[in-house]
Amino acid sequence: WHLVERAVPFWHLVERAVPFWHLVERAVNEFQLPATKTNVQLTLDFNDMMKPEDIEDPPTGPLSDRLTNDVRNVKIIGDPVKLTSAVRNLLSNAIKFTPDGGRICVSVSWDRREEEGPTNEFVLKNEEAATYPRRGELCVSVKDTGVGMSKNQI
């Protein structure tokens, strides 16, 4: 018996400035048809990222038209393929385990910092250096009316 060493593939992250609202909105739009086929209501909520005076009640028009430039221009540093995959997996599982007539809500919130945090420097895919001050953290939440997971499954 001979032992053969095998190289483990390195999962390279491609760090880029990613317009996060667009990434999430595109993923939600992609899953609208599968949700509709199972009579599941799929909604996207960016209200936590907006200033109270900018929130329409009741909302009118497409969400992307209601976003302020402040929100529309929020970018995060990350691998767009991996971030898209994570959001798509959350949506896919939510649709799979939400019963007919159920609801799924994708919420995006931004924990803003009043003052800029430490500056992060990155080298982008095109070899360009980018410096971004840390201005807070984004959180994506997918809530549904599915059965959920038991404590043992978690």
N, CA, C and O of each residue as an XYZ file, in Angstrom:
616
protein
N       0.837     -1.174      0.000
C       0.000      0.000      0.000
C       0.886      1.243      0.000
O       1.807      1.386      0.805
N       0.578      2.103     -0.905
C       1.296      3.369     -0.973
C       0.326      4.503     -0.676
O      -0.781      4.566     -1.209
N       0.772      5.372      0.171
C      -0.051      6.537      0.467
C       0.240      7.619     -0.563
O       1.396      7.954     -0.820
N      -0.782      8.137     -1.126
C      -0.624      9.194     -2.112
C      -1.179     10.485     -1.515
O      -2.323     10.554     -1.067
N      -0.329     11.493     -1.528
C      -0.800     12.778     -1.036
C      -1.601     13.459     -2.124
O      -1.195     13.502     -3.285
N      -2.720     13.979     -1.740
C      -3.551     14.694     -2.702
C      -3.642     16.142     -2.258
O      -3.815     16.438     -1.076
N      -3.525     17.014     -3.201
C      -3.636     18.432     -2.886
C      -5.095     18.777     -2.643
O      -5.973     18.408     -3.424
N      -5.337     19.472     -1.576
C      -6.682     19.938     -1.276
C      -6.866     21.265     -1.999
O      -6.046     22.169     -1.841
N      -7.922     21.396     -2.783
C      -8.100     22.649     -3.511
C      -8.241     23.828     -2.550
O      -8.903     23.724     -1.517
N      -7.635     24.907     -2.889
C      -7.707     26.116     -2.091
C      -8.899     26.928     -2.569
O      -8.994     27.256     -3.751
N      -9.796     27.248     -1.671
C     -10.985     28.008     -2.023
C     -10.623     29.481     -1.992
O     -10.694     30.136     -0.952
N     -10.244     29.970     -3.116
C      -9.791     31.344     -3.222
C     -10.969     32.309     -3.202
O     -11.935     32.149     -3.949
N     -10.873     33.305     -2.342
C     -11.887     34.342     -2.304
C     -11.448     35.502     -3.187
O     -10.305     35.952     -3.117
N     -12.347     35.966     -3.998
C     -12.081     37.125     -4.842
C     -12.763     38.314     -4.186
O     -13.981     38.465     -4.270
N     -11.973     39.155     -3.534
C     -12.553     40.280     -2.823
C     -12.784     41.438     -3.779
O     -11.885     41.868     -4.502
N     -14.007     41.924     -3.761
C     -14.405     43.055     -4.591
C     -15.341     43.942     -3.788
O     -15.881     43.535     -2.758
N     -15.520     45.140     -4.271
C     -16.557     46.006     -3.699
C     -17.874     45.573     -4.336
O     -18.059     45.716     -5.545
N     -18.775     45.051     -3.537
C     -20.024     44.466     -4.027
C     -21.210     45.350     -3.628
O     -21.397     45.619     -2.441
N     -22.017     45.808     -4.601
C     -23.234     46.548     -4.251
C     -24.254     45.571     -3.688
O     -24.965     44.900     -4.436
N     -24.319     45.497     -2.373
C     -25.026     44.415     -1.713
C     -26.523     44.433     -1.951
O     -27.121     43.371     -2.121
N     -27.148     45.600     -1.969
C     -28.602     45.626     -2.163
C     -28.969     45.006     -3.499
O     -29.982     44.315     -3.609
N     -28.145     45.251     -4.519
C     -28.424     44.706     -5.847
C     -28.287     43.179     -5.839
O     -29.092     42.474     -6.448
N     -27.280     42.684     -5.156
C     -27.057     41.239     -5.069
C     -28.264     40.550     -4.430
O     -28.739     39.536     -4.941
N     -28.760     41.091     -3.326
C     -29.889     40.477     -2.623
C     -31.171     40.608     -3.446
O     -31.941     39.655     -3.565
N     -31.393     41.794     -4.011
C     -32.607     42.002     -4.802
C     -32.646     41.057     -6.008
O     -33.696     40.499     -6.328
N     -31.515     40.881     -6.667
C     -31.456     39.988     -7.819
C     -31.752     38.543     -7.404
O     -32.468     37.830     -8.107
N     -31.204     38.111     -6.266
C     -31.458     36.743     -5.793
C     -32.937     36.552     -5.452
O     -33.517     35.516     -5.779
N     -33.548     37.538     -4.799
C     -34.971     37.438     -4.451
C     -35.814     37.386     -5.722
O     -36.743     36.584     -5.817
N     -35.497     38.229     -6.690
C     -36.249     38.206     -7.953
C     -36.121     36.858     -8.655
O     -37.074     36.389     -9.278
N     -34.963     36.244     -8.559
C     -34.727     34.945     -9.186
C     -35.613     33.855     -8.574
O     -35.982     32.897     -9.254
N     -35.952     34.003     -7.292
C     -36.743     32.978     -6.616
C     -38.232     33.310     -6.557
O     -38.998     32.565     -5.947
N     -38.658     34.406     -7.175
C     -40.084     34.752     -7.163
C     -40.930     33.681     -7.854
O     -41.973     33.291     -7.329
N     -40.503     33.206     -9.008
C     -41.289     32.202     -9.734
C     -41.419     30.902     -8.942
O     -42.537     30.412     -8.781
N     -40.308     30.310     -8.432
C     -40.479     29.092     -7.624
C     -41.373     29.319     -6.404
O     -42.127     28.425     -6.018
N     -41.298     30.506     -5.793
C     -42.154     30.797     -4.637
C     -43.615     30.856     -5.062
O     -44.488     30.315     -4.384
N     -43.876     31.515     -6.186
C     -45.253     31.642     -6.680
C     -45.848     30.277     -7.013
O     -47.033     30.039     -6.782
N     -45.030     29.388     -7.554
C     -45.519     28.046     -7.915
C     -46.010     27.269     -6.699
O     -46.882     26.409     -6.821
N     -45.455     27.567     -5.526
C     -45.897     26.880     -4.309
C     -46.776     27.784     -3.454
O     -46.991     27.513     -2.272
N     -47.287     28.872     -4.061
C     -48.178     29.801     -3.380
C     -47.540     30.382     -2.119
O     -48.205     30.558     -1.098
N     -46.237     30.678     -2.204
C     -45.502     31.276     -1.091
C     -45.238     32.735     -1.425
O     -44.782     33.058     -2.521
N     -45.525     33.610     -0.479
C     -45.278     35.038     -0.674
C     -43.834     35.340     -0.267
O     -43.448     35.107      0.879
N     -43.040     35.855     -1.203
C     -41.637     36.177     -0.969
C     -41.465     37.685     -1.056
O     -41.726     38.286     -2.098
N     -41.026     38.297      0.040
C     -40.864     39.751      0.064
C     -39.441     40.123      0.467
O     -38.713     39.346      1.086
N     -39.086     41.331      0.093
C     -37.761     41.869      0.397
C     -37.952     43.167      1.160
O     -38.698     44.041      0.718
N     -37.293     43.302      2.290
C     -37.449     44.471      3.145
C     -36.091     45.111      3.401
O     -35.219     44.518      4.036
N     -35.928     46.336      2.894
C     -34.721     47.117      3.120
C     -35.003     48.297      4.041
O     -34.157     49.179      4.184
N     -36.180     48.329      4.670
C     -36.552     49.495      5.468
C     -35.576     49.807      6.587
O     -35.376     50.975      6.921
N     -34.952     48.767      7.184
C     -33.990     49.025      8.268
C     -32.751     49.759      7.784
O     -31.997     50.309      8.588
N     -32.539     49.770      6.483
C     -31.369     50.478      5.938
C     -31.704     51.915      5.587
O     -30.812     52.704      5.275
N     -32.976     52.259      5.636
C     -33.386     53.589      5.203
C     -33.696     54.473      6.404
O     -33.991     53.985      7.496
N     -33.626     55.764      6.184
C     -33.999     56.723      7.216
C     -35.524     56.732      7.312
O     -36.203     56.588      6.296
N     -36.072     56.898      8.517
C     -37.535     56.847      8.673
C     -38.285     57.787      7.731
O     -39.367     57.441      7.256
N     -37.739     58.951      7.457
C     -38.445     59.904      6.594
C     -38.467     59.462      5.131
O     -39.248     59.995      4.343
N     -37.621     58.495      4.754
C     -37.580     58.027      3.369
C     -38.470     56.809      3.121
O     -38.597     56.365      1.980
N     -39.085     56.265      4.167
C     -39.920     55.069      4.024
C     -41.340     55.493      3.676
O     -41.964     56.265      4.404
N     -41.842     54.985      2.563
C     -43.205     55.282      2.140
C     -44.167     54.315      2.822
O     -43.876     53.127      2.964
N     -45.301     54.833      3.237
C     -46.313     53.976      3.834
C     -47.669     54.353      3.240
O     -48.150     55.440      3.561
N     -48.306     53.575      2.426
C     -47.835     52.282      1.930
C     -46.791     52.461      0.838
O     -46.766     53.484      0.154
N     -45.920     51.449      0.674
C     -44.892     51.551     -0.357
C     -45.497     51.566     -1.754
O     -46.507     50.913     -2.019
N     -44.866     52.318     -2.634
C     -45.321     52.361     -4.025
C     -44.140     52.081     -4.936
O     -43.006     52.454     -4.636
N     -44.415     51.427     -6.038
C     -43.371     51.162     -7.036
C     -42.388     50.100     -6.583
O     -42.441     49.620     -5.450
N     -41.484     49.742     -7.497
C     -40.481     48.720     -7.182
C     -39.544     49.189     -6.070
O     -39.256     50.379     -5.945
N     -39.080     48.251     -5.277
C     -38.196     48.571     -4.166
C     -36.972     49.342     -4.643
O     -36.558     50.304     -3.996
N     -36.392     48.935     -5.758
C     -35.170     49.594     -6.224
C     -35.399     51.074     -6.518
O     -34.469     51.875     -6.426
N     -36.643     51.446     -6.875
C     -36.942     52.856     -7.128
C     -37.088     53.640     -5.827
O     -36.954     54.863     -5.824
N     -37.359     52.953     -4.735
C     -37.572     53.627     -3.453
C     -36.301     53.786     -2.648
O     -36.287     54.519     -1.659
N     -35.225     53.111     -3.049
C     -33.981     53.195     -2.296
C     -33.325     54.553     -2.495
O     -33.295     55.084     -3.605
N     -32.812     55.099     -1.430
C     -32.082     56.353     -1.540
C     -30.689     56.047     -2.083
O     -30.227     54.908     -2.014
N     -30.029     57.051     -2.616
C     -28.670     56.845     -3.116
C     -27.744     56.380     -2.006
O     -26.813     55.612     -2.249
N     -27.999     56.844     -0.785
C     -27.190     56.433      0.361
C     -27.221     54.917      0.514
O     -26.191     54.287      0.753
N     -28.416     54.337      0.373
C     -28.567     52.884      0.495
C     -28.092     52.190     -0.773
O     -27.390     51.181     -0.710
N     -28.469     52.724     -1.907
C     -28.113     52.112     -3.191
C     -26.591     51.987     -3.359
O     -26.110     51.049     -3.995
N     -25.851     52.920     -2.794
C     -24.393     52.933     -2.963
C     -23.632     52.158     -1.904
O     -22.402     52.125     -1.937
N     -24.337     51.529     -0.958
C     -23.650     50.737      0.061
C     -22.974     49.552     -0.608
O     -23.604     48.781     -1.331
N     -21.699     49.428     -0.355
C     -20.945     48.293     -0.899
C     -20.237     47.608      0.249
O     -19.856     48.235      1.237
N     -20.071     46.317      0.095
C     -19.291     45.564      1.067
C     -18.129     44.932      0.323
O     -18.171     44.763     -0.896
N     -17.109     44.590      1.060
C     -15.976     43.895      0.467
C     -16.206     42.409      0.666
O     -16.385     41.943      1.792
N     -16.200     41.674     -0.424
C     -16.410     40.237     -0.342
C     -16.352     39.607     -1.702
O     -16.158     40.287     -2.710
N     -16.518     38.324     -1.731
C     -16.520     37.564     -2.965
C     -17.967     37.512     -3.460
O     -18.805     36.865     -2.833
N     -18.276     38.186     -4.582
C     -19.665     38.231     -5.040
C     -20.257     36.856     -5.337
O     -21.453     36.650     -5.131
N     -19.461     35.929     -5.808
C     -19.966     34.582     -6.113
C     -20.346     33.859     -4.825
O     -21.401     33.228     -4.755
N     -19.504     33.946     -3.820
C     -19.780     33.262     -2.551
C     -20.947     33.932     -1.817
O     -21.781     33.249     -1.223
N     -21.005     35.269     -1.858
C     -22.113     35.967     -1.215
C     -23.440     35.627     -1.903
O     -24.442     35.382     -1.231
N     -23.447     35.612     -3.224
C     -24.660     35.252     -3.972
C     -25.074     33.827     -3.650
O     -26.257     33.550     -3.457
N     -24.114     32.930     -3.591
C     -24.396     31.531     -3.274
C     -25.021     31.397     -1.883
O     -25.961     30.623     -1.701
N     -24.511     32.136     -0.912
C     -25.047     32.063      0.446
C     -26.503     32.539      0.477
O     -27.352     31.886      1.083
N     -26.794     33.662     -0.167
C     -28.160     34.190     -0.190
C     -29.083     33.238     -0.943
O     -30.205     32.989     -0.504
N     -28.622     32.707     -2.070
C     -29.439     31.775     -2.850
C     -29.737     30.501     -2.059
O     -30.851     29.982     -2.134
N     -28.768     29.991     -1.308
C     -28.991     28.790     -0.495
C     -30.026     29.044      0.585
O     -30.880     28.194      0.838
N     -29.958     30.215      1.230
C     -30.960     30.548      2.244
C     -32.358     30.594      1.629
O     -33.312     30.065      2.200
N     -32.472     31.230      0.459
C     -33.779     31.325     -0.206
C     -34.281     29.967     -0.676
O     -35.462     29.651     -0.532
N     -33.398     29.178     -1.229
C     -33.777     27.852     -1.710
C     -34.315     26.990     -0.563
O     -35.343     26.327     -0.708
N     -33.619     27.002      0.569
C     -34.071     26.219      1.727
C     -35.389     26.757      2.272
O     -36.264     25.984      2.660
N     -35.531     28.077      2.302
C     -36.780     28.657      2.802
C     -37.953     28.226      1.935
O     -39.005     27.855      2.456
N     -37.785     28.270      0.618
C     -38.872     27.862     -0.285
C     -39.153     26.367     -0.144
O     -40.308     25.942     -0.146
N     -38.106     25.588     -0.024
C     -38.261     24.134      0.074
C     -39.047     23.716      1.321
O     -39.809     22.751      1.285
N     -38.855     24.452      2.427
C     -39.455     24.027      3.692
C     -40.606     24.915      4.163
O     -41.064     24.779      5.298
N     -41.075     25.814      3.312
C     -42.233     26.636      3.654
C     -43.459     26.033      2.977
O     -43.452     25.822      1.764
N     -44.511     25.754      3.744
C     -45.700     25.111      3.159
C     -46.466     26.053      2.235
O     -46.287     27.271      2.276
N     -47.326     25.463      1.401
C     -48.198     26.248      0.514
C     -48.899     27.345      1.313
O     -49.384     27.119      2.422
N     -48.937     28.528      0.725
C     -49.601     29.647      1.376
C     -48.748     30.342      2.430
O     -49.210     31.267      3.098
N     -47.515     29.900      2.577
C     -46.635     30.476      3.600
C     -46.006     31.792      3.159
O     -46.271     32.294      2.067
N     -45.173     32.333      4.029
C     -44.510     33.601      3.752
C     -43.020     33.503      4.037
O     -42.583     32.827      4.968
N     -42.250     34.202      3.200
C     -40.809     34.329      3.406
C     -40.488     35.818      3.294
O     -40.899     36.479      2.340
N     -39.764     36.331      4.259
C     -39.352     37.731      4.212
C     -37.833     37.800      4.332
O     -37.247     37.297      5.290
N     -37.215     38.424      3.352
C     -35.776     38.660      3.379
C     -35.577     40.102      3.826
O     -36.045     41.031      3.168
N     -34.889     40.285      4.934
C     -34.639     41.624      5.468
C     -33.144     41.908      5.421
O     -32.314     41.039      5.691
N     -32.831     43.130      5.076
C     -31.446     43.569      5.098
C     -31.372     44.780      6.012
O     -32.107     45.751      5.831
N     -30.489     44.721      6.987
C     -30.326     45.850      7.894
C     -28.873     46.281      7.899
O     -27.973     45.514      7.557
N     -28.674     47.502      8.288
C     -27.339     48.096      8.292
C     -27.115     48.716      9.656
O     -27.771     49.692     10.019
N     -26.191     48.152     10.404
C     -25.817     48.704     11.699
C     -24.765     49.774     11.424
O     -23.568     49.491     11.372
N     -25.231     51.001     11.250
C     -24.328     52.102     10.884
C     -23.518     52.551     12.081
O     -23.954     52.466     13.229
N     -22.336     53.027     11.777
C     -21.502     53.659     12.789
C     -21.495     55.150     12.520
O     -21.388     55.593     11.377
N     -21.611     55.908     13.587
C     -21.593     57.361     13.423
C     -20.234     57.824     12.904
O     -20.149     58.659     12.003
N     -19.186     57.272     13.482
C     -17.849     57.626     13.001
C     -17.306     56.462     12.193
O     -17.693     55.310     12.389
N     -16.412     56.784     11.291
C     -15.831     55.727     10.460
C     -14.944     54.848     11.319
O     -14.235     55.325     12.205
N     -14.999     53.568     11.043
C     -14.160     52.622     11.760
C     -12.777     52.555     11.133
O     -12.397     53.428     10.352
N     -12.037     51.527     11.472
C     -10.701     51.387     10.898
C     -10.766     51.231      9.386
O     -11.752     50.739      8.837
N      -9.712     51.652      8.734
C      -9.641     51.552      7.280
C      -9.109     50.182      6.890
O      -8.116     49.711      7.444
N      -9.771     49.550      5.937
C      -9.335     48.252      5.418
C      -8.782     48.457      4.015
O      -9.355     49.192      3.211
N      -7.675     47.806      3.733
C      -7.092     47.895      2.402
C      -7.178     46.533      1.730
O      -6.913     45.501      2.346
N      -7.554     46.551      0.455
C      -7.740     45.330     -0.301
C      -7.081     45.478     -1.664
O      -6.939     46.582     -2.191
N      -6.685     44.351     -2.218
C      -6.240     44.328     -3.608
C      -7.325     43.602     -4.382
O      -7.585     42.422     -4.144
N      -7.957     44.310     -5.309
C      -9.063     43.759     -6.065
C      -8.566     42.845     -7.175
O      -7.369     42.780     -7.453
N      -9.491     42.148     -7.798
C      -9.152     41.172     -8.836
C      -8.329     41.785     -9.958
O      -7.447     41.132    -10.517
N      -8.616     43.037    -10.285
C      -7.878     43.679    -11.369
C      -6.543     44.252    -10.891
O      -5.925     45.066    -11.577
N      -6.107     43.817     -9.707
C      -4.835     44.229     -9.096
C      -4.870     45.666     -8.593
O      -3.844     46.203     -8.176
N      -6.031     46.284     -8.631
C      -6.160     47.648     -8.151
C      -6.296     47.643     -6.631
O      -7.028     46.830     -6.066
N      -5.593     48.548     -5.984
C      -5.693     48.660     -4.532
C      -6.919     49.496     -4.188
O      -7.206     50.495     -4.848
N      -7.630     49.082     -3.162
C      -8.819     49.817     -2.729
C      -8.756     49.985     -1.217
O      -8.412     49.050     -0.493
N      -9.086     51.164     -0.755
C      -9.128     51.450      0.672
C     -10.543     51.877      1.021
O     -11.101     52.784      0.404
N     -11.116     51.213      2.016
C     -12.477     51.516      2.429
C     -12.524     51.689      3.940
O     -12.029     50.842      4.685
N     -13.121     52.788      4.389
C     -13.338     52.904      5.839
C     -14.503     52.010      6.240
O     -15.482     51.890      5.505
N     -14.398     51.402      7.375
C     -15.468     50.538      7.859
C     -16.559     51.419      8.458
O     -16.316     52.149      9.418
N     -17.752     51.349      7.895
C     -18.834     52.235      8.312
C     -19.990     51.494      8.965
O     -21.048     52.080      9.194
N     -19.811     50.252      9.257
C     -20.883     49.495      9.899
C     -20.916     48.075      9.393
O     -19.985     47.607      8.737
N     -22.004     47.393      9.706
C     -22.146     45.993      9.314
C     -23.524     45.764      8.720
O     -24.516     46.328      9.182
N     -23.573     44.931      7.693
C     -24.835     44.546      7.067
C     -25.263     43.189      7.604
O     -24.432     42.332      7.905
N     -26.561     43.012      7.718
C     -27.108     41.739      8.180
C     -28.245     41.335      7.255
O     -29.136     42.137      6.975
N     -28.219     40.109      6.784
C     -29.302     39.566      5.965
C     -30.032     38.531      6.811
O     -29.413     37.647      7.403
N     -31.351     38.653      6.857
C     -32.173     37.736      7.625
C     -33.235     37.149      6.706
O     -33.902     37.880      5.974
N     -33.392     35.826      6.744
C     -34.443     35.164      5.976
C     -35.365     34.494      6.991
O     -34.976     33.546      7.672
N     -36.593     35.004      7.078
C     -37.581     34.458      8.012
C     -38.717     33.862      7.201
O     -39.154     34.436      6.203
N     -39.192     32.699      7.644
C     -40.286     32.059      6.926
C     -41.247     31.397      7.884
O     -40.976     31.303      9.081
N     -42.370     30.939      7.362
C     -43.383     30.292      8.177
C     -43.267     28.766      8.093
O     -44.233     28.045      8.343
N     -42.076     28.289      7.740
C     -41.825     26.852      7.693
C     -41.709     26.266      9.084
O     -41.808     26.977     10.084
N     -41.499     24.964      9.137
C     -41.476     24.256     10.430
C     -40.233     24.581     11.247
O     -40.242     24.407     12.466
N     -39.172     25.045     10.612
C     -37.946     25.353     11.356
C     -37.159     24.109     11.687
O     -37.445     23.015     11.201
N     -36.165     24.301     12.520
C     -35.278     23.206     12.914
C     -35.425     22.958     14.399
O     -35.628     23.888     15.179
N     -35.320     21.697     14.785
C     -35.357     21.363     16.205
C     -34.006     21.719     16.831
O     -33.021     21.947     16.128
N     -33.980     21.761     18.166
C     -32.714     22.056     18.855
C     -31.651     21.003     18.532
O     -30.464     21.320     18.455
N     -32.076     19.759     18.343
C     -31.132     18.695     18.015
C     -30.514     18.872     16.632
O     -29.366     18.492     16.402
N     -31.289     19.457     15.707
C     -30.771     19.674     14.349
C     -29.774     20.825     14.281
O     -28.904     20.858     13.411
N     -29.914     21.754     15.198
C     -29.010     22.904     15.208
C     -27.740     22.484     15.845
O     -26.816     23.288     15.968
